[in-house]
Amino acid sequence: MTAVLLASPLFAGQPAADEKEVWSLEDGYWRDVQTNDLERYRTLWHGDFLGWPLSSPEPVRKEHITDWITAHTSIGETLKSYDLERLVAQATDAYVTVTYRVRMTWVNKDGVAKPSNLRVIHTWIHNADHKWQIISGMAAALDAQGH
């Protein structure tokens, strides 16, 4: 007896679609940083978030996710530009993890540019409302080779 397995059209290609949606949300994340829309930015984060931003010596929860932005804006800096170098995305069940490098330029109130580069990993979860939110993440400085 031969068994034939057919993929349901409902699920065919879903990981790729989820990855595409999450990449779009990552782009929105950086637009929110650039426009300093902290209210919208906070909606991207799950209530149970745990992560380790570059700006923090210890892991943080959701209540501290804007600290790194306000550290810049409180001294008159704005995010002038950013460029995401998408690396790897992986969809698994209700999660999508993305990895990328971001090259950005902060500008101070005198117009002086300050380049900054990071490598980032975010894991997004499909929450109970069927929205993607960041549940975990970490950022680190690029190494000497820019990786």
Phi, psi and omega in degrees: 000137180250131177258138178243125178255127178245135177282134177291135178301336180296325184256348181298126177077004183298317178303318179296320179294319178296317178298318179298317179296317180293321176300321177297320177294324175297319176299318177297322176307310183287328173297320178297321176296315182297321180270001181057038178271078185292329179297311179293319179305316181298332181291344180282351189251133178289147180300335180260020181304141170219125181205181183223089178290154178303324185285353185246135177285347181227159174300152182231164175251181188305323184298349181246013187289342178263359183304319183292329179287312182293337174298326177280308186292332180293341177252017174087014179268146174230152178278108182282316183207159176207154178219122179266130172254097182292132180251280185229141172233146179218122177259131178217115179052242184264018183235147168227127176251132178237147176230140181197166170252144176232130175249125185224162177230118172266143179237132180275178185296343177266003178086008180279126182276141179229100179293149179211141182226140180222158163247141190226143168229127175233137171249125181256142177241142174278106187282182183298334178271009181063033174247146176279133175220151180283122180257337182202152178187168178203147177229150179213157176290152175291155178278183184299335179270003179083020179247000000 
